[in-house]
Amino acid sequence: MKRIYMDHAATTQVDQEVMEVMLPYFTTYYGNASSFHSYGREAHDAMEDARKKVAELIGAESDEIIFTAGGTEADNIAIKGVAYKKEKGTIITSSIEHPAVLETCRALEREGFNVTYLPVDRFGMVQPPDVESAKKDETIIISIMHANNEIGTVQPIKEIAKIASENGIPFHADAVQSAGKVSIDVKRMNIDLLSLSSHKIYGPKGVGALYIKKGVKINPIIHGGGHERGLRSSTENIPGIVGFGKACELAKKRMDTDVPYLIKLRDKLINNTLDKIEESYLNGHSTKRLPNNAHFRFTAIEGESLIMSLDDKGIAASTGSACSSKKLEPSHVLMAIGLNEVEAHGSLRLTLGRENTDEELEYVLEALPEVVERLREISPLWKKDLEIEKWRKEMEKR
Ligand SMILES: *Cc1c(COP(=O)(O)O)cnc(C)c1O
């Protein structure tokens, strides 16, 4: 069976060009970047070239980038790094962050730090005035994600970062989902710390980066040989870093063509789904959303059954975020935008990628209404809703 991958927020395929530049670094140029011989220099030079490419994607300088083992580690290093430097104080974040940020904040709470979790509106937006009123003298860092991994809402981080900078508070943004899809310029946006991950932008898994603006002081959380300016010890993952660099270069080069293409597919997916399926709703913001994200809610549908039925038809989708979809608790993001548990469980995330075609989209637009209809036929909830509706109409006639 032909398979269609529409779960790009969970991970992406490694681009062919990315894989090709990585290969020689496993066998021919396998040196340790810290070694003083030619093998070491080759590895070191390749790493510095990749660092430049990562920096260029976000408007940073090369020496403001440290490589990490992924987005999660970058988030941990940023937030714990600042917290341990300051020793005590309050962290401001949002209630819809990725677990990499939320769980880091919870861990710091257990260590005695205070954390303010800002609410979001029903579209998943953090309100800058809320940030303004939450900040206190003892605020040590503000961490707000650039774009949400579940519902795709893009936050006004420029405005939030401005508030932070006017008050001398470091601002961190998790830009794992937005990189390559929404333009980022850390200088113009006043960002102090920014997390990136390679495998969400067609690079290999297990590598990421943290941008640390010159002058921002953090303590290391991983100790050892002093790699990456002492902030992330461990022999660098050269093939991964080289691949990540290439992925950043491609993301930057392709943004002008990829973004309009994704928006076209996304809008067709959203409009057709809402048209074809009764009692279907869009979660997240209608315009301030990632170019590749469509997130729906279907009345009287159970998300897990929907994913399995779509999988039977060769379509790979997700109920919420890949991290929480194995748990049965409703997504914290969907709860934060005000859905009840039943509504949250009836949600579906389809995230597009540059290799998705219009033909694939047509197939999904055929399959999805069929699957929803079939599941509703066997859903006790749906029948009950219809009965209530019939009863309401009867009452109106009287
Ligand atoms: C995927 C993701 C992460 C984690 O990145 P890894 O490289 O998988 O550790 C962090 N934040 C967001 C918003 C993500 O989507």
The ligand as an SDF file (V2000), in Angstrom:
LIG
                    3D

 15 15  0  0  0  0  0  0  0  0999 V2000
   10.2390   18.0980   18.9100 C   0  0  0  0  0  0  0  0  0  0  0  0
   10.2450   19.2690   19.8020 C   0  0  0  0  0  0  0  0  0  0  0  0
   11.1890   19.3870   20.8280 C   0  0  0  0  0  0  0  0  0  0  0  0
   12.1760   18.2950   21.1460 C   0  0  0  0  0  0  0  0  0  0  0  0
   13.1920   18.1960   20.2020 O   0  0  0  0  0  0  0  0  0  0  0  0
   14.0820   16.8420   20.1770 P   0  0  0  0  0  0  0  0  0  0  0  0
   15.1720   17.1520   19.2050 O   0  0  0  0  0  0  0  0  0  0  0  0
   13.1700   15.7560   19.7130 O   0  0  0  0  0  0  0  0  0  0  0  0
   14.5850   16.6490   21.5670 O   0  0  0  0  0  0  0  0  0  0  0  0
   11.1750   20.5250   21.6060 C   0  0  0  0  0  0  0  0  0  0  0  0
   10.2820   21.4950   21.3870 N   0  0  0  0  0  0  0  0  0  0  0  0
    9.3630   21.4330   20.4010 C   0  0  0  0  0  0  0  0  0  0  0  0
    8.4150   22.5620   20.2010 C   0  0  0  0  0  0  0  0  0  0  0  0
    9.3120   20.3130   19.5850 C   0  0  0  0  0  0  0  0  0  0  0  0
    8.3870   20.2350   18.6380 O   0  0  0  0  0  0  0  0  0  0  0  0
  1  2  1  0
  2  3  1  0
  2 14  2  0
  3  4  1  0
  3 10  2  0
  4  5  1  0
  5  6  1  0
  6  7  2  0
  6  8  1  0
  6  9  1  0
 10 11  1  0
 11 12  2  0
 12 13  1  0
 12 14  1  0
 14 15  1  0
M  END
$$$$
